[in-house]
Amino acid sequence: MTLHVDLVSPERILYSGEADMVIARTVGGGDIAFLGGHSPFVGALDIATVTIRKDGQDEVAAVHGGFVEVSDDRVTILSDVAELAGQIDVARAEQSRSEAERRARETDNAGADADLKRAHVRLLAAGRPAEAH
């Protein structure tokens, strides 16, 4: 049984199509996988990757918060900021990570920590796992 998936940001629809499974990370709930026939669900998304799997192939996106809603074999992901792996500028993400790491070392600032988490997620989505910290 397939799902219809829409991954939407304010700028555009990043993905709209069929999938066999969607894996997302919710705030305080951890990773959750949605398959056809899943019961209705609404959750807040963490800053993490979302994986959309169809026929054994994964489309990975970096999602910086938002919401996921599942109903009637439809998964809708709404995020203020989201990027598909192939659209991520890896050099820019690495530069952002370095800058955020520097700021996080110099201050006890939640904003710097959030920037660092977003940079790590972008690199992870692009297939570049970040170093352990």
Buried (B, 14 or more C-beta within 10 A) or exposed (E): EBBBBBBBBEEEEBBEEEBBBBBBBBEEEEEBEBBEEBEEEEBEBBBBBBBBBBEEEEBBBBBBBBBBBBEEBEBBBBBEBBBBBEEBEEEEBBEBBEBBBEBBEEEEEEEBBBBBBBBBBBBBBBEBEBEEE
